[in-house]
Amino acid sequence: MRYRQKKIGLRWGLAFIFFIIGFIAYMDRSNISIVAVPMMKDLGLNKVEFGMLSSLFYLGYCFAQIPGGMLAERFGARNIVTIAVAWWSLFTALTAATANYAILCVVRFFFGAGEGPMYPGNAVFNSYWFQKHEKGRASSALLAGSFFGPVVAPGISVVIMAWLGWHGVFYVFALLGIVVALLWYIVGRNKPEEHPWITDRERNLILENRSISSSQKKVAPWKQYLKNYRFWAVGVQYLVVIYMNTFFLTWLPTYLMEARNFSLNEMGFAASFPWLAICLSVLIGGAVSDKLLEKTNSRMLARGGMAIVGFVLFIAGLYLAAYSISPWANVVWLTVALGALGLPIVASWAIANDLGQEFSGSVSGWMNTWGAFGGIASPIICGWLAQEMGWNITLLINIIPVIFAALLWFLIKPDRPLVSLENK
C-alpha cells in the first residue's frame, strides 16, 4: 500500500527548517534573561520593571495566536511564517536599539505578537504536507527545535556577549532570523501541489493520505467549536502544560541554586539535562504516537494515552524531586519530569491537527492562547508560592493541576471530530 511507504522526502526537509525556526525563536525569546544583569544595569531597570518585559511578551504572544492561525488558513503557512519570523527578528534588533523603558515595553509586546503565528502556522503547514499518521512526527520538529534552545542558549549567548556586548546578542540573532525567514520563503510552499521540487511519488502519497480533502477556502465554525466542551478541554489542559513548562523555564536555575545549593557553574550544567530530555522526548514521542496511530487507528490511545502517561511520569518525577536528599538525585527526577512533559506537548499539537484538519490553524491558535495564559500566570504564581511556602511545597502543589489536565483527556475524546462533517 502507498500508505505504508517510507517517509523520506521533501516534506521532512521542510520540517527540519521548522526545527531551525523553533530554535531561533527560543533563542530570541530567552536572550533577554541571559543578558539580564548588564541590560538592567545599563538601562537602570529594577527587577519588577524587567519582569514586566517578559509578561508583555506573553501578552502579545497570546493576542496573536487565534488571528495568526486564521491568517495562516487564509493566506498559507509560507507567507504567514515568513512575515512572523521577519517581524519578530526586527523587534529583536529593536530590543537592543531602544533605551527608553516605555518604548521597550511596546517593543517586547510586538515581539511577542510576532512569534504568535509561528505554531499555528506550522499546524496549517502540517495539515497540508503530512499524512494522517505523520502528524505527531511533523509537530515534533518545531517543538524539538524550541526545546533544544535551552540546552545551548546560555553558552552561545554568553560567547556573543563577551565578544559584542549584550546589544550584540540581539543583533546577531535578529540577523539570523532574517536569513531563516528568507530561506523559508524561498524553499517553502503552502501545499505540496505548489512545490516545483517535489516528486510525483511523494505528492501523490501525501494527497492520498492527508486529512484535508478540499482546497476550498473556508472559515472555521467558531460558534460550533465554542459550544463544544471538548474544544475547551483541549485548551485548558494545554494551559496546565505550558504553566509547568514555564515554571521550569523561569525558575529552574533559581531553584537549583537556592533549594539545592548549586554554584552558578554547576547550575548551568545541571539545568541543561531536563531540557535535553524534553527535546528528545518530543522527537521520540511524536514517532511513537504516529506508529501507534498507524497500528491501532485509535487517537485516544496514540495521542490521549501518550499524554496521560506523560502526565503520570511528570507527577512521579516532581514528587520524587521534592523528597530527594541528594542534589544530583533531584536533578535526575527533574529530568524525568520535564522529559515526560514533552509527551503531552507533542500529543496536544498532534491532536490540534487531527481535530482541526483544514482549520488546524484556528484550533491550534485557540489551544496555544490558553498555553500563553499559563505562561503569563506561572512565573507570578510559582514565584509567590516559593517565597511564601518554600520550593518543595511549590513542587508538590503543582501536582494538583497536572492531575486535572490528565483527566481532561478523557473528555477530549480525540477519535471523534469536533464538528460533524456535514456541518463544516
N, C-alpha and C positions, 0 to 999 in steps of 0.2 A: 504493500500500500504506500502511496505517496506520503500519507500522514506520518509514516514511520521513518521517512528519510532523515539522514543526518542533518544537523542544524548549521553546518558550516556555510557561510555565505556573507553577502554584503551587509545584511541586517545586523550581524554580530560585530562587524567593523564599525557601524554607526552607533551601536550600543557602547562600544569602547570609547567613542568620542563623548558620549554622555558620562562615562566614568570620569573622564578628564574634566568635563564641565562641573560635575559634582565636587571633584577635588578642588578646583579653582574657587568654586562658590564657598566651600567651607573655609578655605584659607582667607578669602576676602572677609568673611564674616568673623573669623576668630582673631585676625591680626590685631584688632583694637585691644583685645585683652592681653596679648603678648607684649605690646608696646605701652601698656597702661602707665607704668611708673614714669618714664620720661615724657610721655604725652601729657599726663596730668601736671607734671612739674612745669613744662613749657607753657601750657595754656592756663595755668593757675586754677585747675579744677579740683574740687573735693570729691570724695567717694560717692556722695549722693548725686552730684551733677554728672559724674562719669557713668554711674549706673543707669541714669536716665537715658543715656545714649543707646544702651542695649535694649531697654524697654521700647524705645521709639523705633528701633529696627524691627522688632517683632510686631509692633503695631502696624507699620507699613506693610510688612510681610503678610499679616493677617488680612488686611483690606484688599490685597491684590490676588488672593487665592481664587475665589469664585470668578471674578472678572477675567483673570488670566486663563482659567480653564475654558470659559465660554469663548474668549477670543481665539484660543488655540483651536477649538472646534470649528470656529467660523473661518479663520484665515490660515490655519495649518500650523503645525509644530515648527516647520522650518523658519517661518517668518517670526513667530512669537518668541521662540527660544533665542533666535539671533538678536532681536531687539532687547530681550531681557538681559542677556549676557553683556551686550554693549552698554545698556543702561546702567547696570549695577557696577560695571567697570569704571564708567565715567564718575559715578558718585564715590567709588573707592578712591579715585585720584583726588576728588574734591574734599574728601575727609582730611587729606594731608595739606591741601591748599587753603583750608579755612581756619582762621584764627579766632573768629568771633563765635562765642558759645551758642547764641541763639541761631545763627546760620548753620552751625554744626549740627544742631538738633534737627533742623529741616533736612540737611544732607543725609543724616542717618535714617530718617523716616523714608526718604525717597530711595535710599539704598535698599532698605528692606522691601519696598514696593517693587524694585527692580528684580529682586530674587524671587518674589512671589510666584510668577508664572512658570518657573523652571520645572517644578514637579508635575503640576497639571499638564504642562506642555509635553513632558516626557510621557505621561499617561496616554495622551492623544496619539503621540507617535507610536507607542507600543500597540495601540489598538489596531492601527493600520498595517504595521510592519511585521507583526509576530502572530504565529499560530495560537490557537486556543490553549494548547498545552505548553506554551513557552512564556506565558505572562510572568511567572514567578522569576525566571532567569532574566527576562528583559527588565523587570523592575529592579532587580538586584544590582544592575550595572551602575546606575546613577547613585543608588544608596551606598554601594561599596566605595565609590569614589568619595562620597561625602564623609564616610566613616574612616577612610584611610587618611584623611586630612589630620585628625588629632594625633595620629601616630608620628607624623613627621613635621607637623606645623611648627612646634617650638624651635626645633633645630634650624629649619630653613629660615624662619623669620629672624632669629637671633643673629644668624650669619649676615643676613642682609642689613640688619640694623647696625651691626658692628662696622659694616662697610660704608653704608649710605645714610645712617641715622634712621630714626623712627619714621620720618617722612618717606624715605626711600622704600620702606616695606610696602606702603600703599601704592606708590608709583610703579614699582616693579610688577605687582600683581594686577594692577589696572592694565598695564601694557599686555601682560599675558592673557588677560580676559578679552581684550580687543582682538588679539591674534586668534584665540579659540572661537570667538564669535564669527570672524571671517572664515575660519576653517569649516565651521558648521554650515554657514550659508552656502559655501562653495560645494561641499560634499553632500549635505543633507537634502532630502526631498520629503514632502508631506506624505507621499504614498509610494509604494514600490512601482506602481504603474507609471509613475512620472520619472523614474530614475534611469538615465541612459546607460549606467554601468551594470545594471542587474541582469542576470542570465534569465532566459526563458524558464528554465527549470525552477529556479528559486522563486521567480514571480508567480508562477502557476501554483507552486507549493503553498505560498502564503495566501493567495486568493482563494484556494480551495478549502483552507482550514482556519481562516481567521474568523473572529466573532462578528465582524461588521459585514453585512451583506449588501448594503446600499451606499452609494456615494452621494445621495441626495442630501443637501444641507437641511438640517432640522434644528429645532430649538428644544432643549431639554425640558421634559414635562415636570417643571418645578412644583406645580400645585399637587400633582400626584406624589412626587417624592416627599414633600413636606408633610403629607398626611400618613406616610408610611413609617411606623415605629422602627422598622429595620434600618431605614435611612439614618435616623437619629442615633441608633445603636452603633453604626459604623463610625460616626463622628465622635461620640462620647468615649468609646473605647480607645480611639486614637488620641484623644486629649490626654488620657492617662499614660499612653505610651510615650508621647513627647514630653509630658510632665516629668517622667522618670528619666528620660534621655537627657533633658535639660538639667536635671539635678546633677547628673554625672558631669555634664559639660561645664556647669558653673561652679560646682562645689567640690569635685573630687580632689583637686590639688590642695585646697584649704583643709579638707577633711584629713587627708593623709598626713599633713604637717601638724595640725592641731590635735587630732584624736589619736594618731599613730606615731607621732614624733619623728617623722621622716625629715631628713635635711632637704634643702632645696634641690640638690643634685639627685639624691635618692628618689625624691618625689617625681622628678622629671622622668626618671627611668621606670619607676613603678606604675605611673599613670598611663604609660603607653600600652601596657598589656590589656586592660579592659577594652581599649579602642581597637587594638589589633584583633581581639576576639570578636567584636561585633562586626568588623569589616569582613572577617572570614565567615561568620555565621550567616550574613545576608547572602553571600555568594553561594554557600553550600545549601542554605535553606531554600533559596529560590530553585535550585536544581532538584532538590529532594521533593519539594512541593509539586513541581511540574511532573516529575516522574510518578508521584502518587496519583495525580490527576489523570495522567495517561493510562495508568494501570487500573484505577478504580472508577474513574468518571464521577468521583464524589468530591465536590468542592468543600463540603463540610469536613471531610477527612483531610484533604490535601491542603486547604487553607485554614479552616477553623481548628482542626486537630493540631496542626503545627503551631498556630498561635497560642492555643491553650497550653500545650507542652512548654512553649517558651515562657509563658507567664508563670507556670508552676516552678520551672527551674530558676526563674528570676527571684521568686519568693524564697525558695530554698537558699539561693546564694546570698540574698540580702540578710536573711535570718542568721545564717552561719557566719557571715561577715561581722554582724553586730556582736556575736558572742565569741569571736576568735580572740585568743590571747596573744598569739604571735602576730606582729605587724605584717609579715610576709604571707602568713596563712590568710590574713584579712584580704590582702591583695588578690590571692588565688580565688577567694569566694566572690570578691567584687568582679573579678574577670569572668567568672561563671555567670554572675548576674547580668552584667551588661552584654556579654556574648549571647545569652539566652534572649535578651530583649530584641535582638536582631530578627528572631523568628516571627513575632507578631508584627514587626515593622514591615518585613517583606511580604508577609501574608496580607496585611492591610492594603498595600499598594496593588498586589495582585488581585484582591477581591474588588477593589475600586474599578479596576479594568474589567474584571469578569462581569460585575453587575452593571457598570456604566455602558459598556460596549461603545457605540458611537458617541455617547455622552460621558465618556470616561473623564474628560476634562472637567466637566461640571461636578461629577461625583467625587473625583479626587480633590478638586478645589474645595468642595464642602468639607471633606474629611480633613484636609490639611489646615483649613480655617480653625477647626476645633483643636488641631495639634498646635497651632500658633497660640491659642488661648492657654494651653498647657505650658508653652514656652514662656509666656508672659508671667504666669502665676508662679511657676516653680521656684525661680530664684528668690522671690519675696517670701513665699510660704515656708520653704525649706530653710531659708536663712533665719526666719523668725523662730522656727521650731528648734534649730540648732542652738540659737542664742538663749532661748528660754528653757529648753528641756535637755539639751545635750545631743551629741551626734548619734549615739546608739539608739536613743528613743526616736530620733528623726528617722533612722533606717527602719525601725520596727513599725512606726506609724504609717510609713509609706507602703507597707504591705497591704493595708486595707483597700485603697483604691485599685491596686493591682488585682486583688481577688474579684472586685466588682467588674473590672474590664474583662477578665477571663469569662465570667458568667454571661456577659453581654454577647459573646459569640454564639451562644445557644439561641439568642433572639435574632441574630443576623440571618440565620438560615441561608447560607450562601448558595445553595443549589436552586433556589427559586429566584426568578428575575424580580427586580424592584417594581416594575410595572409590567402588565401583560402586553404581549407583543402587539395585539390588535389596538391597544390604546396608545402606542408610541406615535 
